[in-house]
């Protein structure tokens, strides 16, 4: 009798590890795409606003928040009086 058999047998761990790794990689790829999108949006917003007023590029903030059922794009621009 095998003593390790008393504690129950675990399923194959390789498929579980592979699935977890795939989920992690998908999440990392999505984050990389989002950061690239934010950089492009920051540049385009800055170009559009600069046509009408002088604005410091450091004062333009673009953020993206994700929730289960929606994404929120937040753009903050600090304008000098």
N, C-alpha and C positions, 0 to 999 in steps of 0.2 A: 504494500500500500504506500502510495506517495503522500507524504505529509503536506506538500504544497497543494494537492488536490482538495484538501479540506477547506481551503479559504475561497474556493470558487475560482473559476478560470476566467481570466480576462480575454477579451477578444484580441484580434490582431491589432497591435498598436501602430504598425506602420501606416495603414490606411487612415487612422484617426489623426496621426501626426501630419500626414500629407494634406488632409483636409484643413487642418488648422493653419498650416503654412500657406495654403492657397488663399484662405480667408485673409490672413495677415498681408500677403502680397497684394491682393486686390485692394485692400484698404490703403496701403502705402501708395499704390499707383493712383488711386483716386485723389489722395491728398496732394500728390505731385501735380496732377492736372489742375486741381483747384488753385494751388499757389501760382501756377503759370497763368491761369485765367485772371486771378486777382492782379497780377503784375500788368497784364494787358489792359485791364479795366482802369487801373490807376493811371497808366500812361494816356489813355484815350480821354478820360475825364479831365486830366490836367490840360491836355491840348484844347479841349472844348471850352473849358472855363477860362483859360489864358487868352482866348480870342476876345473876351469881354472885359476882364479885370486882371490886374496883376495879383498873382498868388504864389506863395512860397511852396515849392514841391514837397517840402517836409511837412507842410500843414494840411496836406491832402491824405486822408486815411480811408482805405477801402478794406472792408472786412466781409467775410461770408460766414454765416452761421447755418448749420444744418440741423433740422429736427426730423422726427420720424416722418411727418407728412408734408413738410415744406422746407424751402431754403430761403434765407433772408440775406439780402445784400444791403450792407450799411455803408454809406459814403458820408464822411465828415470832412467839411472844408472850412478851415479857419480863415476868415476874411478880415483884412485890416480895415479900420474905419476910414 
